[in-house]
Each structure stands twice: as C-alpha cells, then as structure tokens.
Amino acid sequence: MNISIEYNIIIAYLIGLFLLYLLGWLLVVPKKILLRIIINGIIGGLILFIINLIGKSLGLYIAINPVTALVVGFLGIPGIILLIILQHIV
C-alpha cells in the first residue's frame, strides 16, 4: 500500500487555510475599529454635553453632532480647543 500525497494538494490546503485566516481577520478587525469609533463618539458627546452645561454661564456653546463628538472623542482636550477656536472664527 503506497500512501503518497501530492505536493499540489498540500499547497492547496495551505493556501486555503491562509485564505480562511485572512477572511476571519478581515471580519474581526473592522468590528474592533467600528466599536472604537462608536465609543469615542459617545465619550466625545458626553464631554461636549458637560462643557455646554458648564459653559452656559460663560456664553460658550458647542453644537453636539456626530462630527464634533468624534473630533472631541479622538483628539480629547485639543479637539475641544479646536472646536472653540473654530466657533470664534466662524
């Protein structure tokens, strides 16, 4: 009984496993990035809400929308400063 596996079959299996790994990676990584964007947006919106409550006495108001929330969520304090400067310029 002669058991021989051709190298073509082994290579095909290895390529198939690599493609399966690549597909799994492509399905998992965007979910992590999307989750991070959503969390940063929520945190940015909460920070803007707090700034609007505190800034009410100072006459400072920054509109809360997805763009401003993401700017504050990603940049943090420099994002808040950027939005305040842009508000005074425009």
C-alpha positions in Angstrom: 0.0 0.0 0.0 1.6 3.2 -1.2 0.4 6.3 0.5 1.6 9.4 -1.3 0.2 12.9 -1.1 1.0 15.1 -4.0 2.6 18.4 -3.2 -0.1 20.2 -5.1 -2.7 19.1 -2.6 -0.6 20.1 0.4 0.0 23.6 -1.2 -3.8 23.9 -2.0 -4.6 23.1 1.7 -2.1 25.6 3.0 -3.4 28.3 0.6 -7.0 27.5 1.7 -6.0 27.8 5.4 -4.3 31.1 4.8 -7.3 32.5 2.9 -9.6 31.3 5.7 -7.4 33.0 8.3 -7.3 36.2 6.1 -11.1 36.2 5.8 -11.5 35.8 9.6 -9.1 38.6 10.2 -10.9 40.9 7.8 -14.2 40.2 9.5 -12.9 40.8 13.1 -10.7 43.9 12.7 -13.3 46.3 11.2 -15.7 45.4 14.1 -13.0 46.5 16.6 -12.3 49.7 14.7 -16.1 50.5 14.4 -16.6 49.8 18.1 -13.7 52.1 19.0 -15.2 54.9 16.8 -18.6 54.4 18.4 -17.2 54.5 21.9 -15.1 57.6 21.1 -18.1 59.3 19.7 -20.2 58.6 22.7 -17.5 59.8 25.1 -17.0 63.0 23.0 -20.7 63.7 23.0 -20.8 63.4 26.8 -17.8 65.7 27.2 -19.5 68.2 24.9 -22.7 68.0 26.9 -20.7 68.7 30.1 -18.9 71.6 28.5 -22.2 73.0 27.4 -23.6 72.8 30.9 -20.6 74.5 32.4 -20.2 76.9 29.5 -23.8 78.1 29.8 -22.7 80.8 32.3 -19.8 81.8 30.1 -21.8 82.0 26.9 -20.0 79.1 25.4 -21.9 76.6 23.4 -20.7 73.9 21.0 -23.2 72.1 18.9 -23.4 68.4 19.6 -23.4 66.4 16.4 -21.6 63.3 15.2 -18.7 65.3 13.7 -18.0 67.4 16.8 -18.4 64.4 19.1 -15.9 62.3 17.0 -13.4 65.3 17.0 -13.6 65.5 20.8 -13.6 61.8 21.2 -10.5 61.3 19.1 -8.5 64.4 19.9 -9.6 65.0 23.5 -8.7 68.4 25.0 -7.0 69.6 21.8 -10.2 68.7 20.0 -12.3 70.9 22.4 -9.9 73.8 22.0 -10.0 73.3 18.2 -13.8 73.5 18.2 -13.9 76.6 20.5 -11.4 78.3 18.2 -13.4 77.4 15.1 -16.6 78.6 16.7 -15.0 82.0 17.4 -13.5 82.2 13.8 -16.8 81.4 12.1 
